[in-house]
């Protein structure tokens, strides 16, 4: 693995590559993985304009930025805690650990552990540590904010139990299940980015545990856990899809667990990106 710190319009970033895949981690805000590509190719992550003209900023100073970020339940106004301070990092022989100071609104600490694997995948562990002084129930998950592109996911049912549902789909607010960006087929969902403003967010449980995204001559595969009845958030969802006028988000969700003071919730994704 090779590493290099570069000065960019977003400040200093740590770039890592194994010769197949390149990632770039923001050092002056975050935690964010702001760059992901096959080696030598264009970034597939959404990059928020420097003037935040997309409007995705709060009065308290939270910014979307784009890229990969750590999320956790419950989803409320305190999710958007400003994370504009520098992050700490520790280089590993095969990756990096990124650490964020305590979020004062939620009293949690976030940590991202990234490792390049021999099979060409990247192991990404999203970690939430409870430093609130009391027990909490929460789930860690990863949000990947991507620039346009198309998403494919198999919504394979859980192990079927006679008389019980085997598929779980959650729809948010104004989401239209007949949205023109979607194509449903047997056990499969395709989503095609279009620059329209209609609100769309959908969650599901899928036993397949994999979603793919194509754009800029590259294919990105996101792999995640599939434990049935694993107490996933949002009525049993381990995958969620959000579409915005400017980008698409693929989210993989960990299980909700009970954390005492000092305990951690961890959720691991595996990434694979290739030139097509």
C-alpha positions as semicolon CSV with decimal commas, in nm:
position;residue;x (nm);y (nm);z (nm)
1;X;0,000;0,000;0,000
2;X;0,118;0,351;-0,082
3;X;0,011;0,668;0,098
4;X;0,044;1,036;0,016
5;X;-0,089;1,363;0,162
6;X;-0,211;1,609;-0,101
7;X;-0,330;1,968;-0,076
8;X;-0,671;1,999;-0,244
9;X;-0,945;2,260;-0,259
10;X;-1,088;2,076;0,041
11;X;-0,767;2,107;0,237
12;X;-0,524;1,827;0,315
13;X;-0,631;1,477;0,216
14;X;-0,466;1,141;0,274
15;X;-0,465;0,927;-0,041
16;X;-0,410;0,552;-0,022
17;X;-0,377;0,294;-0,299
18;X;-0,298;-0,072;-0,339
19;X;-0,242;-0,025;-0,713
20;X;-0,599;-0,131;-0,792
21;X;-0,813;0,108;-0,592
22;X;-0,756;0,462;-0,470
23;X;-0,926;0,630;-0,175
24;X;-0,887;0,982;-0,037
25;X;-0,964;1,067;0,325
26;X;-1,032;1,423;0,440
27;X;-0,803;1,532;0,724
28;X;-0,943;1,878;0,799
29;X;-1,307;1,775;0,849
30;X;-1,507;1,459;0,879
31;X;-1,480;1,166;0,917
32;X;-1,523;1,151;0,536
33;X;-1,378;0,930;0,265
34;X;-1,403;1,192;-0,008
35;X;-1,247;1,002;-0,300
36;X;-1,307;0,651;-0,429
37;X;-1,201;0,521;-0,770
38;X;-1,025;0,249;-0,957
39;X;-0,657;0,347;-0,970
40;X;-0,600;0,644;-1,201
41;X;-0,969;0,707;-1,267
42;X;-1,220;0,976;-1,177
43;X;-1,376;1,006;-0,830
44;X;-1,721;0,845;-0,815
45;X;-1,822;1,021;-0,493
46;X;-2,032;1,337;-0,496
47;X;-1,833;1,650;-0,415
48;X;-2,036;1,924;-0,252
49;X;-1,968;2,264;-0,415
50;X;-1,735;2,483;-0,213
51;X;-2,011;2,745;-0,182
52;X;-2,263;2,477;-0,066
53;X;-2,498;2,592;-0,342
54;X;-2,681;2,258;-0,317
55;X;-2,825;2,387;0,012
56;X;-2,716;2,084;0,216
57;X;-2,588;2,271;0,519
58;X;-2,747;2,356;0,854
59;X;-2,747;2,679;1,052
60;X;-2,525;2,507;1,309
61;X;-2,259;2,440;1,045
62;X;-2,310;2,077;0,939
63;X;-2,220;2,018;0,574
64;X;-2,286;1,717;0,354
65;X;-1,941;1,728;0,188
66;X;-2,015;1,402;-0,002
67;X;-1,831;1,071;0,003
68;X;-1,859;0,810;0,278
69;X;-1,968;0,908;0,628
70;X;-2,071;0,724;0,945
71;X;-2,435;0,746;1,049
72;X;-2,624;0,610;1,350
73;X;-2,970;0,584;1,502
74;X;-3,192;0,742;1,610
75;X;-3,231;0,969;1,309
76;X;-3,330;1,314;1,433
77;X;-3,199;1,671;1,423
78;X;-2,887;1,576;1,622
79;X;-2,768;1,349;1,339
80;X;-2,642;1,658;1,161
81;X;-2,384;1,745;1,424
82;X;-2,119;1,971;1,263
83;X;-1,805;1,770;1,189
84;X;-1,582;2,043;1,052
85;X;-1,283;1,985;1,280
86;X;-0,964;1,797;1,184
87;X;-0,962;1,421;1,233
88;X;-0,685;1,207;1,374
89;X;-0,542;0,925;1,167
90;X;-0,315;0,627;1,216
91;X;-0,156;0,460;0,917
92;X;-0,155;0,080;0,914
93;X;0,048;-0,154;0,699
94;X;-0,264;-0,221;0,491
95;X;-0,488;0,078;0,561
96;X;-0,574;0,356;0,802
97;X;-0,777;0,434;1,116
98;X;-0,961;0,770;1,123
99;X;-1,086;0,909;1,453
100;X;-1,323;1,194;1,534
101;X;-1,348;1,375;1,866
102;X;-1,665;1,339;2,072
103;X;-1,980;1,475;1,912
104;X;-2,112;1,717;2,175
105;X;-2,476;1,677;2,069
106;X;-2,489;1,298;2,079
107;X;-2,193;1,221;2,306
108;X;-2,053;0,954;2,079
109;X;-1,714;0,906;1,917
110;X;-1,682;0,786;1,559
111;X;-1,400;0,579;1,417
112;X;-1,346;0,446;1,065
113;X;-1,112;0,153;1,004
114;X;-1,013;0,090;0,643
115;X;-0,808;-0,207;0,519
116;X;-0,706;-0,313;0,168
117;X;-0,761;-0,689;0,134
118;X;-0,559;-0,929;-0,079
119;X;-0,864;-1,017;-0,293
120;X;-0,900;-0,657;-0,416
121;X;-1,180;-0,556;-0,181
122;X;-1,163;-0,286;0,086
123;X;-1,289;-0,362;0,437
124;X;-1,456;-0,058;0,594
125;X;-1,560;-0,074;0,959
126;X;-1,788;0,204;1,085
127;X;-1,759;0,228;1,463
128;X;-1,967;0,422;1,717
129;X;-1,847;0,451;2,079
130;X;-2,086;0,555;2,358
131;X;-1,930;0,825;2,580
132;X;-2,261;0,970;2,704
133;X;-2,233;0,842;3,060
134;X;-2,551;0,637;3,019
135;X;-2,672;0,336;2,822
136;X;-2,808;0,395;2,471
137;X;-2,963;0,189;2,192
138;X;-2,809;0,262;1,854
139;X;-2,697;0,115;1,523
140;X;-2,392;0,214;1,320
141;X;-2,414;0,233;0,944
142;X;-2,236;0,370;0,641
143;X;-2,366;0,629;0,394
144;X;-2,206;0,651;0,048
145;X;-2,297;0,975;-0,133
146;X;-2,232;0,917;-0,502
147;X;-2,225;1,139;-0,809
148;X;-2,520;1,048;-1,031
149;X;-2,500;0,696;-1,172
150;X;-2,720;0,386;-1,161
151;X;-2,788;0,145;-0,873
152;X;-2,881;-0,223;-0,888
153;X;-2,990;-0,430;-0,586
154;X;-3,152;-0,772;-0,546
155;X;-3,416;-0,760;-0,274
156;X;-3,400;-1,133;-0,201
157;X;-3,637;-1,236;0,077
158;X;-3,534;-1,361;0,416
159;X;-3,564;-1,733;0,490
160;X;-3,935;-1,788;0,438
161;X;-4,138;-1,895;0,739
162;X;-4,488;-2,015;0,649
163;X;-4,745;-1,752;0,739
164;X;-4,485;-1,477;0,798
165;X;-4,362;-1,201;0,563
166;X;-4,023;-1,254;0,403
167;X;-3,968;-0,911;0,245
168;X;-3,943;-0,575;0,417
169;X;-3,969;-0,242;0,235
170;X;-3,996;0,100;0,402
171;X;-4,101;0,416;0,217
172;X;-4,033;0,765;0,347
173;X;-4,283;1,052;0,345
174;X;-4,348;1,169;-0,007
175;X;-4,169;0,878;-0,180
176;X;-4,355;0,754;-0,486
177;X;-4,314;0,379;-0,537
178;X;-4,385;0,443;-0,907
179;X;-4,103;0,701;-0,930
180;X;-3,979;0,730;-1,289
181;X;-3,620;0,661;-1,176
182;X;-3,710;0,308;-1,061
183;X;-3,760;-0,020;-1,243
184;X;-3,895;-0,313;-1,041
185;X;-3,867;-0,673;-1,154
186;X;-3,878;-1,010;-0,984
187;X;-3,643;-0,988;-0,683
188;X;-3,464;-0,685;-0,832
189;X;-3,465;-0,307;-0,818
190;X;-3,288;-0,072;-1,062
191;X;-3,253;0,300;-0,992
192;X;-3,131;0,543;-1,257
193;X;-3,014;0,891;-1,156
194;X;-3,202;1,183;-1,307
195;X;-3,160;1,547;-1,201
196;X;-3,516;1,587;-1,072
197;X;-3,625;1,719;-0,735
198;X;-3,896;1,466;-0,643
199;X;-3,820;1,333;-0,294
200;X;-3,722;0,967;-0,279
201;X;-3,603;0,741;0,001
202;X;-3,659;0,367;0,022
203;X;-3,531;0,102;0,261
204;X;-3,540;-0,276;0,238
205;X;-3,413;-0,598;0,384
206;X;-3,219;-0,802;0,131
207;X;-3,064;-1,139;0,194
208;X;-2,836;-1,079;-0,107
209;X;-2,624;-0,833;0,091
210;X;-2,486;-0,656;-0,215
211;X;-2,572;-0,346;-0,418
212;X;-2,388;-0,217;-0,722
213;X;-2,341;0,128;-0,872
214;X;-2,208;0,223;-1,216
215;X;-2,082;0,560;-1,332
216;X;-1,777;0,724;-1,492
217;X;-1,666;0,396;-1,651
218;X;-1,651;0,214;-1,317
219;X;-1,855;-0,038;-1,120
220;X;-1,871;-0,008;-0,741
221;X;-1,999;-0,303;-0,537
222;X;-2,114;-0,246;-0,180
223;X;-2,136;-0,562;0,034
224;X;-2,296;-0,575;0,381
225;X;-2,448;-0,796;0,652
226;X;-2,769;-0,995;0,609
227;X;-2,856;-1,147;0,946
228;X;-3,229;-1,221;0,937
229;X;-3,429;-1,081;1,231
230;X;-3,116;-0,887;1,323
231;X;-3,311;-0,589;1,465
232;X;-3,215;-0,359;1,179
233;X;-3,338;0,005;1,186
234;X;-3,635;0,151;1,000
235;X;-3,859;-0,156;1,027
236;X;-3,593;-0,414;0,948
237;X;-3,386;-0,248;0,670
238;X;-3,023;-0,342;0,602
239;X;-3,006;-0,131;0,283
240;X;-3,143;0,214;0,198
241;X;-3,145;0,425;-0,116
242;X;-3,183;0,805;-0,123
243;X;-3,205;1,005;-0,444
244;X;-3,148;1,380;-0,463
245;X;-3,141;1,630;-0,746
246;X;-2,759;1,621;-0,736
247;X;-2,663;1,269;-0,620
248;X;-2,756;0,917;-0,508
249;X;-2,689;0,767;-0,164
250;X;-2,639;0,396;-0,099
251;X;-2,660;0,313;0,270
252;X;-2,588;-0,016;0,446
253;X;-2,718;-0,056;0,800
254;X;-2,597;-0,240;1,108
255;X;-2,815;-0,384;1,384
256;X;-2,957;-0,180;1,671
257;X;-2,779;-0,286;1,990
258;X;-2,775;-0,178;2,355
259;X;-2,453;0,001;2,450
260;X;-2,335;0,072;2,802
261;X;-2,093;0,358;2,867
262;X;-1,769;0,300;2,673
263;X;-1,908;0,019;2,456
264;X;-1,904;0,023;2,075
265;X;-2,135;-0,063;1,788
266;X;-1,953;-0,164;1,470
267;X;-2,082;-0,217;1,118
268;X;-1,859;-0,348;0,840
269;X;-1,897;-0,288;0,468
270;X;-1,683;-0,431;0,189
271;X;-1,612;-0,223;-0,119
272;X;-1,496;-0,335;-0,462
273;X;-1,449;-0,098;-0,753
274;X;-1,335;-0,187;-1,104
275;X;-1,299;-0,024;-1,443
276;X;-1,565;-0,136;-1,693
